[in-house]
């Protein structure tokens, strides 16, 4: 089995509130970013605007 390694620099912007919450919980910054990337790559990251749009569509349908 071959394991490939990939390294890349990715510019990110995190809202200060999110970073403050993470810092308060004691989660290292790098762990937080890794978690976000993992969720994104596995299709588990949900955007708030998408959720609000779906809620609106459900209200219209009912």
N, C-alpha and C positions, 0 to 999 in steps of 0.2 A: 504494500500500500504506500502510495506517495502522498506526502503532505506538503502543500504549497503554502508559502508564507507571503503575505501581502502587507506592505506598509504604505501609507499615504497620509498626506497632510490634508485635512478637510477644514475649511474655515466654517465656524459655527457661531451663531448668535443665540444666547440664552437669556431670556428675560430675567432681570435681577430678582424678581420674586421667586422664580423657580430655583435659581442658584442659592438664594438665601434659605429656602426650605431644605434643600439638599444639604447645605452646610450645617444647618441646625440639627438635622438627623444624623450627622456624622458620616455621611457617605462621601468618600473621596470623589473629586471631580472626574477623574479618569473612569471610575466605576460607573458613575452616572452617565457619562457619554457612551461607554460601552453598552450599557443597558438600553439606551435609546437606539443605538445602531442595531443591536440584536433584535429589538422589537420591529424596527423598520424592515430589516432584511427578511424577517419571518412573517411579514404582513400583519403584525399584531399592533402596530402603532395606529391609533385612531385620532384624527384631527377634530378638534372641537367644532369647527365650522361644518364639517361633514355630519356630525351628530345632530347639530341644530337643524340642518337642512332636512335630514331624514325625519326628525320629529315633526317638522312643518308639513312634510308630505304625508305623514301618517295622520295628522290632524285633518288635513284636507280630505283624505280618503275615507275617514270615518264619519 
